[in-house]
Amino acid sequence: MSLSKTALGIVALALLAAPAVFSASPAAATSANSFPTSGIESGPLPDWKVFGFDLSTVPDDTASLAAFKASLDPTTQLGIRNRCRQDIALNPFRYSPKVRDFCWAR
């Protein structure tokens, strides 16, 4: 069989198969991409999950938050700075207003 007849046969086969491919229902297409959302948390993360300690005992003013942050050891302060720069600055509404204030308190 010549090359042009082979190419013509492949094109004809593709044209015959195309209606079967494009006739799939939209429901079938979306069910393949669906995933459970039960593991996705809604709303801000609880304060104790963000840094590993609870901020509820610290008053909600900037000076108290800054004083509490300054009382922590330097390694923890570095971890807080990194978390604030990487996670909280990029997605601030995933965190409570108190966590955001804690990050930017000086």
Backbone torsions as a table, in degrees:
resi	resn	phi	psi	omega
1	MET	NA	139.0	-177.8
2	SER	-78.5	164.0	-177.5
3	LEU	-64.2	-37.7	-178.8
4	SER	-68.9	-35.6	177.8
5	LYS	-69.7	-35.8	178.0
6	THR	-66.4	-44.0	179.0
7	ALA	-64.3	-40.2	178.7
8	LEU	-64.1	-38.5	178.1
9	GLY	-66.3	-39.5	179.0
10	ILE	-66.2	-41.2	178.4
11	VAL	-64.5	-42.9	179.0
12	ALA	-63.8	-41.3	178.0
13	LEU	-64.3	-39.6	178.5
14	ALA	-65.3	-39.4	178.8
15	LEU	-68.0	-33.1	178.1
16	LEU	-73.1	-33.9	-177.7
17	ALA	-83.1	-20.4	-176.1
18	ALA	-58.8	-45.2	179.5
19	PRO	-60.0	-33.6	179.1
20	ALA	-68.6	-35.9	-179.9
21	VAL	-71.8	-43.7	-175.6
22	PHE	-84.2	-7.0	-179.8
23	SER	-89.1	2.2	178.0
24	ALA	-62.5	139.9	-176.9
25	SER	-71.2	151.1	177.2
26	PRO	-61.3	-30.7	179.0
27	ALA	-63.7	-37.5	178.7
28	ALA	-66.7	-36.2	179.8
29	ALA	-69.5	-38.9	-178.8
30	THR	-76.5	-29.9	-179.5
31	SER	-69.2	-26.8	177.4
32	ALA	-70.3	-27.6	-178.5
33	ASN	-100.5	1.5	-178.1
34	SER	-77.3	152.1	178.6
35	PHE	-147.2	153.0	-179.1
36	PRO	-70.4	140.8	179.9
37	THR	-107.7	8.2	-176.6
38	SER	-67.1	-23.0	-179.8
39	GLY	-85.6	-8.2	-178.4
40	ILE	-86.0	125.0	-179.4
41	GLU	-81.7	141.6	175.3
42	SER	-106.8	148.7	-178.5
43	GLY	81.7	178.6	-178.5
44	PRO	-71.2	152.3	175.8
45	LEU	-67.2	146.4	174.1
46	PRO	-61.3	146.7	-175.8
47	ASP	-55.9	-39.4	-175.7
48	TRP	-70.5	-19.7	178.8
49	LYS	-81.0	-19.3	-173.9
50	VAL	-74.2	-53.2	-176.4
51	PHE	-111.5	-11.3	-178.7
52	GLY	96.0	3.0	174.9
53	PHE	-139.3	158.6	-174.8
54	ASP	-90.6	133.5	178.2
55	LEU	-97.6	2.8	-174.3
56	SER	-66.8	-25.0	-179.7
57	THR	-81.7	-14.2	-179.1
58	VAL	-87.9	130.2	176.3
59	PRO	-58.4	155.1	-171.4
60	ASP	-87.1	18.3	177.4
61	ASP	-97.4	156.6	-174.0
62	THR	-61.0	-40.5	-178.1
63	ALA	-64.7	-41.7	179.2
64	SER	-67.5	-40.9	178.4
65	LEU	-64.4	-41.4	178.9
66	ALA	-66.1	-39.3	179.0
67	ALA	-66.5	-40.1	178.1
68	PHE	-64.3	-42.9	179.1
69	LYS	-63.2	-39.5	-179.5
70	ALA	-68.9	-23.7	-179.3
71	SER	-79.2	-11.1	-179.3
72	LEU	-81.0	158.6	-179.4
73	ASP	-68.8	157.3	-174.7
74	PRO	-59.2	-34.7	179.2
75	THR	-65.8	-42.2	178.1
76	THR	-66.4	-39.4	177.5
77	GLN	-61.5	-40.0	177.7
78	LEU	-64.4	-42.1	177.3
79	GLY	-62.2	-39.7	177.8
80	ILE	-64.5	-45.4	179.0
81	ARG	-59.5	-44.5	-179.7
82	ASN	-64.8	-44.2	179.7
83	ARG	-62.9	-41.5	179.6
84	CYS	-64.3	-42.0	-178.9
85	ARG	-70.9	-39.0	-173.2
86	GLN	-87.4	-47.9	-173.3
87	ASP	-96.1	-51.9	-170.0
88	ILE	-74.2	-34.4	177.3
89	ALA	-69.6	-32.0	-178.3
90	LEU	-81.3	-30.9	-178.2
91	ASN	-138.7	68.6	-170.9
92	PRO	-65.2	-29.0	-175.1
93	PHE	-81.3	0.4	173.0
94	ARG	-80.8	-12.3	-175.3
95	TYR	-118.3	156.4	-177.9
96	SER	-71.6	160.3	176.7
97	PRO	-59.2	-33.1	-180.0
98	LYS	-67.0	-39.6	177.7
99	VAL	-65.4	-41.3	178.0
100	ARG	-63.6	-42.8	177.7
101	ASP	-64.1	-38.8	179.2
102	PHE	-62.6	-40.2	-179.9
103	CYS	-62.8	-42.5	-172.2
104	TRP	-97.1	0.4	178.0
105	ALA	-71.1	135.5	179.0
106	ARG	-129.9	NA	NA
